[in-house]
């Protein structure tokens, strides 16, 4: 394109846009045009109203009547078309009959098909309702006959679990766990009718069929197996087969079908699975139960990790990797959907129930899970799953790995036991010992007591070492003070450090000797912090005044809410938490009294007293079993401290220190480097002094 052509095209564009701008209507012209359109619309509306008044009504076309006849003929005998708008029609002896309910009025079928009506407006609404019903049945094609029916419930149960299957959608509508109760009901209903629904969406090249819309025909094969079946056009069948595994909380769910290639082409290799559940509340302490509920999921493969959505706030995640299972989990119970193959990616949405909602006292979270499942219309069983609906009990969850021999299901990760290292302490030590003690004792308060004593016996050498180190440091305090007085200047800091380290070496003391044993105990204390709130064995177990060791032991309650304080502390006072705080204050007093630095650092001293008071606020809403454990643990520590003081006197410690001082000691590399640094510093000081004299 040359220069002249380009200039010509630009000039043409300017002319065209200029002409369009000059020809655009003014505001007055636009207002006049709108007035004319409004007048035309008013005239058309008036004419329509006159037509209705004259008796002109809408009618169903010949093709619509033929379609309706065809739909009814393809339904079972005595069948009916029913939709949410009140269309109830049936076919008897080749004739359509029934009613259509609209605008609080019931219109007979003969009136709907009539060309005249005494109430044209209602008549037209009835015709429109039938047209919408026909549209719904047209969209569902071969599945249309299953859009109508009556919901029934079919029950399967064993010694552990009772499930009720609904013919509407072919789903597990209700699950009851035997042997467990809530704080206000005699049984734990994991989810009730209307709280749990899931649907597969099958599709061909033009239509999508959501199984939640259809009424299934139940066929009970035996006491533990039911098939929810859909009879489709052309002899095709599609259904869900449920088998309750004897003596377990597992339900096998298989997608079963025949001749589905007549409806779904072979090139369709995925079906959508949508699962919605309102996670029910079961515990008295809602705050902590809510904090431990949400969606958990495991990535497919032997090394697949277990992740979860936020437990304290609304959360939405899109997972692109394959999943092995997904779960709607609360503190002590879970519903887990485990795929025999994989689930291809997922969208997860977890919503906290709003405090102003009417559901706030009944539910914890509202969760939605969307995923894709491998499918083939040519297979008799294109997809299969297990539903686990039961308690978060460690050894029980571990035993269900047998249902997936190719990979570890890691269902035990539904129990929050802390980070990897702390989790290892719980799973490798605490839980086995706790389970072993449970074989000999039935009172869990006594089991916690014995477990605490065993832990303290194991940690006794560390406790003893801590006390000896503190005693040595207390004895050396006057000598260290003398060194500080002898070398007050900053330039003597290296010399002061050398003398202090030499004193420690001669006495066999270590300034870190009291801290390290305490640090070694911390992993166990943290592991127990995650173990007790997650231990379902404590649920409903009473001890002394505590009615439930998995909930706060409230001895005092009040009704008013104090802003901020109520959210942290609650509206009650827990006695075990109060006892734990008291013992911690006593132990802090004994510790600060034995430390030589406590008198010279009063600010630090009061900070140490502040920590137990913070525990009072922090643990007041926690499980009473946890506060009871910390109370016993600290109480035993206090007893050990007094025992150490009785058996380990200051004279014995001084004698040991004197013996250590008398032994020849080889200088450590640290001391050698320290002496070399001191010599270099002294040489530099002498050089500096000589330069000043000059």
C-alpha positions in Angstrom: 0.0 0.0 0.0 1.5 3.3 -1.1 1.4 6.7 0.6 -1.4 8.2 -1.6 -3.7 5.2 -1.1 -3.2 5.4 2.7 -4.0 9.1 2.8 -7.1 8.5 0.6 -8.4 5.9 3.0 -7.9 8.1 6.0 -9.8 11.0 4.3 -12.6 8.7 3.4 -12.9 7.5 7.1 -12.9 11.1 8.3 -15.8 12.0 5.8 -17.8 8.9 6.8 -17.5 9.5 10.6 -18.2 13.2 10.1 -21.4 12.4 8.2 -22.6 10.0 10.8 -22.0 12.5 13.6 -23.9 15.2 11.7 -26.8 12.9 11.1 -27.3 11.6 14.6 -30.7 12.6 16.1 -31.0 15.3 18.7 -32.2 14.7 22.2 -35.6 16.1 21.3 -35.9 13.8 18.3 -34.9 10.8 20.4 -37.6 11.7 23.0 -40.2 12.0 20.3 -39.2 8.5 18.9 -39.5 7.0 22.4 -43.0 8.6 22.8 -44.1 7.0 19.6 -42.8 3.5 20.6 -44.6 3.9 24.0 -47.8 4.8 22.2 -47.6 1.7 20.0 -46.9 -0.6 23.0 -49.9 0.9 24.8 -52.2 0.3 21.8 -50.9 -3.3 21.5 -51.5 -3.9 25.2 -55.1 -2.5 25.0 -55.8 -4.6 21.9 -54.5 -7.7 23.8 -56.7 -7.0 26.7 -59.7 -6.5 24.4 -59.0 -9.8 22.8 -58.9 -11.5 26.2 -62.1 -9.8 27.2 -63.7 -11.0 23.9 -62.7 -14.6 24.7 -59.5 -15.0 22.7 -57.2 -17.5 24.5 -54.0 -19.3 23.9 -54.2 -23.0 22.8 -51.8 -25.9 22.5 -50.7 -26.5 19.0 -51.3 -29.8 17.2 -47.6 -30.7 17.5 -47.6 -29.9 21.2 -50.6 -32.2 21.8 -48.9 -34.9 19.7 -45.7 -34.5 21.8 -47.6 -34.8 25.0 -49.4 -37.9 23.8 -46.0 -39.4 22.9 -44.5 -38.6 26.3 -47.5 -40.2 28.1 -47.4 -43.3 25.9 -43.7 -43.9 26.7 -44.4 -43.8 30.5 -45.4 -46.8 32.6 -49.1 -47.7 32.8 -51.1 -45.3 34.9 -48.2 -42.9 34.7 -48.4 -39.1 35.0 -46.5 -36.0 34.1 -45.9 -33.9 37.2 -43.8 -30.8 37.4 -43.3 -28.1 40.0 -46.0 -25.9 38.4 -48.8 -28.3 39.2 -49.3 -30.1 35.9 -50.8 -33.5 36.6 -51.8 -35.5 33.5 -52.4 -39.1 32.7 -53.2 -41.3 29.7 -56.2 -43.6 30.0 -57.6 -45.6 27.0 -55.6 -43.4 24.7 -57.2 -40.2 26.1 -55.4 -37.5 28.1 -57.0 -36.4 31.4 -55.9 -34.5 34.5 -55.6 -31.0 35.9 -53.3 -28.0 35.9 -53.0 -25.8 39.0 -52.1 -22.2 38.5 -52.7 -18.9 40.4 -54.5 -20.8 43.2 -56.9 -22.2 40.6 -57.3 -25.8 39.4 -58.0 -26.0 35.6 -59.4 -29.3 34.2 -57.7 -30.7 31.1 -60.8 -30.2 28.9 -60.7 -26.5 29.8 -57.0 -26.2 29.0 -57.6 -27.6 25.4 -60.8 -25.6 24.9 -60.7 -22.6 22.5 -62.8 -20.5 24.8 -62.7 -19.7 28.5 -64.6 -17.7 31.1 -61.3 -16.8 32.7 -58.9 -16.3 29.8 -56.0 -15.0 32.0 -55.9 -18.2 34.1 -56.5 -20.3 31.0 -53.4 -18.9 29.3 -51.3 -19.5 32.5 -52.4 -23.1 32.4 -51.4 -23.5 28.8 -48.0 -21.9 29.5 -47.5 -24.3 32.4 -48.1 -27.3 30.2 -45.7 -25.9 27.6 -43.0 -25.6 30.2 -43.6 -29.1 31.3 -43.3 -30.4 27.8 -40.0 -28.4 27.5 -38.6 -30.2 30.6 -39.5 -33.6 29.2 -38.1 -32.7 25.8 -34.8 -31.8 27.4 -34.6 -35.1 29.3 -35.3 -37.3 26.3 -35.0 -41.0 27.2 -35.0 -40.2 30.9 -38.3 -38.3 30.7 -40.5 -41.1 32.0 -38.5 -41.1 35.3 -39.3 -37.5 36.0 -42.5 -38.5 37.8 -43.0 -40.7 40.7 -43.5 -40.9 44.5 -40.5 -40.7 46.9 -39.9 -43.8 49.0 -37.2 -44.7 51.5 -35.5 -48.0 51.6 -33.5 -49.0 54.7 -30.2 -50.9 55.0 -28.6 -51.5 58.4 -26.0 -53.5 60.3 -24.8 -53.4 63.9 -22.9 -50.1 63.2 -24.8 -48.1 60.6 -28.3 -47.5 59.3 -28.8 -45.8 56.0 -32.0 -44.8 54.3 -32.0 -44.6 50.5 -34.4 -42.3 48.6 -36.0 -43.2 45.3 -35.8 -39.5 44.4 -32.3 -39.2 43.0 -31.3 -42.7 44.1 -29.2 -41.3 46.9 -28.4 -42.0 50.6 -30.7 -39.5 52.2 -30.1 -40.3 55.9 -27.3 -42.0 57.9 -27.5 -42.9 61.6 -24.6 -44.1 63.6 -25.4 -46.7 66.2 -23.7 -46.5 69.6 -23.2 -42.8 69.5 -25.3 -39.9 70.8 -25.2 -36.2 70.7 -25.5 -33.6 73.4 -29.3 -33.5 72.9 -30.3 -36.6 70.9 -30.0 -40.4 71.7 -28.3 -41.1 68.3 -25.9 -39.4 66.0 -27.6 -38.7 62.7 -24.7 -38.0 60.5 -27.0 -36.2 58.0 -30.7 -36.1 57.7 -33.1 -36.1 54.7 -32.5 -32.8 52.8 -29.0 -32.3 54.3 -27.1 -34.6 51.9 -27.6 -34.9 48.2 -25.4 -35.9 45.3 -26.1 -36.2 41.6 -24.4 -37.6 38.5 -24.8 -35.6 35.3 -24.8 -37.9 32.2 -24.7 -36.2 28.8 -24.8 -37.0 25.1 -24.1 -34.6 22.2 -27.2 -32.5 22.8 -28.7 -33.3 26.3 -27.6 -33.4 29.9 -29.4 -35.7 32.4 -29.1 -34.9 36.1 -29.9 -38.0 38.2 -31.2 -35.9 41.1 -34.3 -35.1 39.0 -35.4 -38.7 38.5 -37.4 -41.2 40.5 -35.7 -44.6 40.7 -37.3 -48.0 41.1 -35.8 -49.8 44.1 -35.0 -53.5 44.0 -33.7 -55.2 47.2 -31.4 -58.1 46.2 -30.9 -59.1 49.9 -30.7 -57.7 53.4 -27.6 -55.7 52.6 -27.9 -54.8 48.8 -30.4 -52.5 47.0 -30.3 -51.5 43.3 -31.9 -48.1 42.5 -32.8 -48.5 38.8 -34.0 -46.3 35.9 -35.9 -48.1 33.0 -35.1 -46.1 29.9 -36.2 -46.1 26.3 -34.9 -48.8 24.0 -34.4 -51.3 26.8 -31.5 -49.3 28.3 -31.1 -49.2 32.1 -29.1 -47.1 34.5 -28.8 -47.3 38.2 -26.9 -47.2 41.5 -26.2 -50.4 43.4 -25.7 -50.0 47.2 -24.2 -52.7 49.4 -23.8 -52.2 53.1 -20.5 -53.9 54.2 -21.3 -56.2 57.2 -20.0 -55.0 60.5 -18.6 -51.7 59.2 -19.3 -48.1 58.4 -18.7 -48.7 54.7 -21.3 -48.6 51.9 -20.3 -49.8 48.5 -21.9 -47.7 45.6 -21.6 -49.0 42.1 -22.9 -47.3 38.9 -24.6 -50.2 37.0 -26.1 -50.0 33.5 -27.2 -51.9 30.4 -27.4 -50.9 26.7 -26.5 -47.3 27.6 -24.7 -46.9 24.2 -28.2 -46.4 22.8 -28.4 -43.1 24.8 -24.8 -42.1 25.6 -22.2 -42.3 22.9 -18.9 -44.1 23.5 -16.9 -40.9 23.0 -18.3 -39.5 26.3 -15.7 -40.6 28.9 -16.5 -38.4 31.9 -19.6 -37.7 34.0 -20.0 -34.8 36.5 -20.5 -35.5 40.2 -22.0 -32.8 42.4 -22.2 -33.4 46.1 -23.7 -31.1 48.7 -23.9 -31.5 52.4 -24.8 -29.4 55.4 -22.4 -30.7 58.1 -24.4 -31.3 61.2 -23.6 -30.2 64.7 -23.2 -33.0 67.3 -21.3 -31.6 70.2 -22.2 -29.2 73.0 -19.0 -27.1 72.4 -19.9 -25.7 69.0 -17.0 -23.4 68.8 -14.3 -26.1 68.8 -16.4 -28.5 66.7 -16.8 -25.8 64.0 -13.1 -25.2 64.1 -12.5 -28.8 63.2 -15.0 -29.2 60.3 -14.5 -28.7 56.6 -13.7 -30.5 53.3 -10.7 -32.9 53.4 -9.3 -34.5 50.3 -6.5 -36.8 49.2 -4.5 -36.7 46.0 -4.4 -39.9 44.1 -1.3 -42.1 44.2 0.7 -43.8 46.9 2.4 -40.6 48.0 -0.7 -38.5 47.7 -1.0 -35.9 50.5 -4.2 -35.1 52.4 -5.3 -31.4 52.3 -8.3 -29.5 53.6 -10.2 -26.2 53.1 -10.0 -23.5 55.7 -11.7 -24.6 58.9 -12.3 -21.1 60.4 -13.6 -19.1 57.4 -15.3 -19.5 54.0 -13.0 -21.1 51.5 -13.1 -22.1 47.8 -10.5 -24.2 46.1 -10.0 -25.5 42.5 -7.9 -28.7 42.5 -6.6 -29.7 39.1 -4.8 -32.9 40.2 -6.6 -36.3 40.4 -8.2 -37.1 43.8 -8.7 -40.5 45.5 -11.3 -39.3 48.0 -13.1 -36.3 49.3 -14.8 -35.8 52.7 -17.3 -33.7 54.5 -15.7 -33.8 58.0 -16.5 -32.5 61.4 -14.7 -33.0 64.7 -15.5 -36.6 65.5 -17.5 -37.9 62.4 -17.0 -37.9 58.7 -18.6 -38.7 55.4 -16.0 -39.8 52.9 -16.5 -40.6 49.2 -13.7 -43.0 48.0 -13.3 -43.7 44.3 -12.1 -47.1 43.1 -10.2 -45.2 40.3 -9.7 -41.5 40.6 -11.7 -38.2 40.5 -10.5 -35.9 37.7 -10.0 -32.5 39.4 -12.5 -30.9 41.7 -14.0 -27.6 42.8 -14.5 -27.3 46.5 -16.6 -24.7 48.4 -17.0 -24.5 52.1 -19.2 -21.9 53.8 -19.4 -21.2 57.5 -23.0 -21.0 58.7 -23.8 -17.3 59.4 -24.5 -16.5 63.1 -27.8 -14.8 62.0 -29.0 -17.8 60.1 -31.8 -20.0 61.5 -29.4 -23.0 60.8 -26.6 -21.7 63.0 -27.4 -23.9 66.0 -28.0 -27.0 63.8 -25.2 -27.0 61.3 -21.5 -26.2 61.1 -20.6 -25.8 57.5 -22.4 -25.8 54.1 -20.1 -27.7 51.6 -20.3 -28.2 47.9 -18.0 -30.5 45.9 -17.9 -30.8 42.1 -15.7 -33.4 40.4 -15.5 -35.5 37.3 -15.6 -39.3 37.2 -14.3 -41.6 34.4 -17.2 -43.2 32.5 -17.9 -45.5 29.6 -21.4 -46.3 28.3 -20.1 -49.6 27.1 -19.2 -51.0 30.5 -21.7 -52.7 32.9 -20.0 -51.1 35.9 -18.4 -47.9 34.6 -17.6 -46.4 38.1 -17.6 -47.6 41.7 -17.1 -46.0 45.1 -17.1 -46.5 48.8 -18.9 -44.2 51.2 -17.4 -44.2 54.7 -19.9 -42.7 57.1 -18.6 -43.1 60.7 -16.4 -41.9 63.5 -12.9 -40.5 63.3 -11.4 -43.4 65.3 -7.7 -44.0 64.5 -7.5 -47.8 64.4 -10.8 -48.1 62.6 -9.8 -45.7 59.9 -6.5 -47.4 59.6 -8.2 -50.8 59.1 -10.1 -49.5 56.0 -6.9 -49.3 54.0 -7.8 -52.9 52.9 -10.5 -51.4 50.7 -7.7 -49.9 48.5 -4.9 -52.5 48.2 -2.9 -50.4 45.6 -2.4 -47.4 47.8 -2.6 -46.1 51.4 -5.9 -44.3 51.8 -4.5 -42.2 54.7 -8.0 -41.9 56.2 -6.3 -41.5 59.6 -5.4 -38.0 58.4 -9.0 -37.0 59.0 -7.9 -36.9 62.6 -5.8 -33.7 63.1 -2.8 -34.8 65.1 -0.4 -32.0 64.4 2.6 -31.5 62.0 4.6 -34.5 60.8 7.0 -34.7 63.8 4.2 -34.2 66.4 1.9 -36.5 64.5 4.6 -39.2 64.6 4.7 -38.9 68.4 0.9 -39.3 68.6 0.7 -42.2 66.1 3.8 -44.0 67.2 3.7 -43.6 71.0 0.7 -41.9 72.5 -2.2 -43.6 70.6 -0.7 -47.2 71.0 -0.2 -46.6 74.8 -3.6 -45.0 75.2 -5.2 -47.9 73.3 -3.3 -50.5 75.3 -4.3 -48.9 78.6 -7.9 -49.0 77.4 -7.8 -52.8 77.4 -7.4 -52.9 81.1 -9.3 -49.8 82.3 -12.7 -48.4 81.4 -12.5 -45.1 83.2 -10.8 -42.6 80.8 -10.0 -40.2 83.6 -7.8 -42.9 85.2 -6.4 -43.8 81.8 -5.2 -40.2 81.4 -3.8 -40.2 84.9 -1.8 -43.4 84.2 -0.7 -42.2 80.8 0.6 -38.9 82.4 2.5 -40.8 85.1 4.1 -43.0 82.4 5.2 -39.9 80.4 6.6 -38.3 83.5 8.6 -41.4 84.4 10.1 -41.4 80.9 10.9 -37.7 81.2 12.2 -38.1 84.8 15.9 -38.1 83.9 15.4 -34.9 82.0 13.5 -33.3 84.9 16.3 -34.4 87.3 19.0 -33.0 85.0 17.1 -29.7 84.8 16.9 -29.4 88.6 20.6 -30.2 89.0 21.5 -27.6 86.4 19.4 -25.0 88.1 20.9 -25.9 91.5 24.5 -25.5 90.2 23.7 -22.2 88.6 22.1 -21.0 91.8 25.3 -22.0 93.8 27.6 -20.4 91.2 25.6 -17.1 91.2 27.8 -15.4 93.9 31.0 -16.3 92.0 29.6 -15.0 88.7 28.6 -11.8 90.5 32.3 -11.4 91.7 33.5 -11.9 88.1 31.1 -9.2 86.9 32.4 -6.8 89.6 36.0 -7.5 88.7 35.6 -6.9 85.0 33.0 -4.1 84.8 34.4 -2.4 81.7 33.3 -3.2 78.1 36.9 -3.7 76.9 37.1 -6.6 79.5 34.1 -8.4 78.1 36.2 -11.1 76.5 38.2 -11.7 79.7 34.9 -11.8 81.7 33.5 -14.4 79.4 36.6 -16.5 79.6 36.6 -16.5 83.4 32.9 -17.3 83.5 33.3 -20.2 81.1 36.2 -21.5 83.1 34.1 -21.4 86.2 31.4 -23.4 84.5 33.9 -25.9 83.2 35.5 -26.5 86.6 32.1 -26.9 88.3 30.7 -29.1 85.6 27.8 -26.7 85.0 26.1 -25.7 81.8 24.0 -22.5 81.6 21.9 -24.3 79.0 21.5 -27.4 81.0 18.2 -26.3 82.4 16.7 -25.2 79.1 17.6 -28.2 76.9 15.8 -30.8 78.9 12.7 -28.6 79.0 12.9 -28.1 75.2 13.1 -31.9 74.7 9.8 -32.2 76.6 8.0 -29.6 74.4 7.3 -32.0 71.5 5.4 -34.3 73.8 3.4 -31.4 75.3 2.5 -30.1 71.9 1.6 -33.6 70.6 -0.8 -34.0 73.6 -2.3 -30.6 72.8 -3.4 -32.0 69.4 -4.3 -35.5 70.6 -6.9 -34.8 73.3 -9.3 -32.6 71.3 -9.3 -35.2 68.5 -9.6 -38.3 70.7 -13.1 -39.7 70.1 -12.7 -42.2 72.9 -13.1 -39.3 75.4 -16.4 -38.3 73.8 -19.2 -38.6 76.3 -16.9 -40.1 79.0 -17.4 -38.6 82.4 -14.8 -38.2 85.2 -15.4 -36.6 88.6 -17.4 -33.4 87.9 -16.7 -33.4 84.1 -19.6 -34.9 82.2 -17.7 -35.1 79.0 -13.9 -35.2 78.8 -14.1 -34.0 75.1 -15.9 -30.8 76.1 -15.3 -28.0 78.7 -16.2 -29.0 82.3 -18.4 -26.0 83.1 -18.9 -25.2 86.8 -20.1 -21.7 86.3 -22.1 -20.2 83.4 -23.6 -16.8 82.6 -26.0 -15.6 79.9 -24.6 -12.2 78.8 -22.0 -11.8 76.1 -19.1 -9.5 76.8 -17.6 -8.2 73.5 -14.2 -9.7 72.6 -13.9 -11.5 76.0 -16.8 -13.9 75.2 -15.2 -14.9 71.9 -12.0 -15.7 73.7 -13.1 -17.0 77.1 -16.7 -18.0 76.5 -19.6 -17.7 78.8 -18.5 -20.2 81.4 -15.6 -21.2 83.7 -14.0 -24.6 83.5 -12.7 -26.1 86.7 -9.9 -28.3 85.3 -8.7 -25.2 83.4 -8.7 -23.2 86.6 -6.8 -26.0 88.4 -4.3 -26.2 85.6 -3.8 -22.4 85.8 -3.3 -22.6 89.6 -0.7 -25.4 89.4 1.2 -23.5 86.6 1.3 -20.4 88.8 2.7 -22.5 91.7 5.3 -24.1 89.4 6.3 -20.6 88.1 6.8 -19.4 91.7 9.0 -22.4 92.5 11.0 -21.9 89.3 11.6 -18.1 89.7 12.5 -18.6 93.3 15.3 -21.0 92.4 16.7 -18.8 89.7 19.3 -16.3 90.8 18.4 -13.8 88.1 14.8 -13.5 89.2 15.6 -10.8 91.8 17.5 -8.6 89.3 14.9 -9.0 86.6 11.5 -8.2 88.1 9.9 -7.5 84.7 10.8 -10.9 83.4 9.5 -12.4 86.6 6.0 -11.0 86.1 6.0 -12.0 82.5 6.5 -15.5 83.6 3.4 -15.2 85.8 1.4 -13.7 82.9 1.8 -16.9 80.8 -0.4 -19.1 83.1 -3.1 -16.5 83.2 -3.1 -16.5 79.4 -3.5 -20.3 79.5 -6.7 -19.7 81.5 -8.2 -17.7 78.7 -6.9 -20.0 75.9 -7.9 -23.4 77.4 -11.2 -22.4 78.9 -13.1 -23.6 75.8 -10.9 -26.6 75.2 -11.7 -30.3 76.0 -11.6 -30.9 79.8 -9.5 -34.0 79.2 -6.7 -31.7 77.9 -6.8 -29.3 80.8 -6.9 -32.3 83.2 -3.8 -33.8 81.5 -1.9 -30.5 81.9 -3.1 -30.1 85.4 -1.8 -33.6 86.4 1.4 -33.1 84.4 2.3 -29.9 86.2 1.2 -31.2 89.6 3.6 -34.2 89.2 6.3 -31.8 88.1 5.9 -29.8 91.3 6.1 -33.1 93.3 9.3 -34.1 91.4 10.8 -30.6 92.2 10.2 -31.1 95.9 11.6 -34.7 95.8 14.7 -33.4 94.0 15.2 -30.8 96.7 14.9 -33.4 99.4 17.3 -35.9 97.8 19.7 -33.5 96.1 20.9 -31.0 98.8 23.1 -28.0 98.2 26.0 -29.7 100.1 25.8 -32.7 97.7 25.9 -30.4 94.7 28.8 -28.4 96.1 30.7 -31.7 96.8 30.1 -32.8 93.2 31.3 -29.5 91.9 34.4 -29.6 94.0 35.2 -33.1 92.7 34.8 -31.9 89.2 37.0 -28.9 89.8 39.8 -31.2 91.2 39.8 -33.3 88.1 42.3 -32.4 85.4 40.4 -31.1 82.4 41.5 -30.8 78.8 40.7 -27.5 77.3 38.0 -27.6 74.7 38.5 -26.1 71.3 36.0 -23.4 72.2 38.2 -22.4 75.2 41.3 -22.5 73.1 39.8 -20.2 70.5 38.5 -17.9 73.3 42.0 -17.7 74.8 43.6 -17.0 71.4 41.0 -14.2 70.8 41.8 -12.8 74.3 45.5 -12.7 73.5 44.9 -10.9 70.2 42.7 -8.4 72.0 45.3 -7.8 74.7 48.0 -7.3 72.0 45.8 -4.8 70.2 45.2 -2.9 73.5 49.0 -2.7 74.2 49.6 -1.4 70.7 46.9 1.2 71.1 48.4 2.3 74.4 51.9 2.7 72.9 50.5 4.9 70.1 48.8 7.1 72.6 52.0 7.6 74.6 53.8 8.8 71.4 
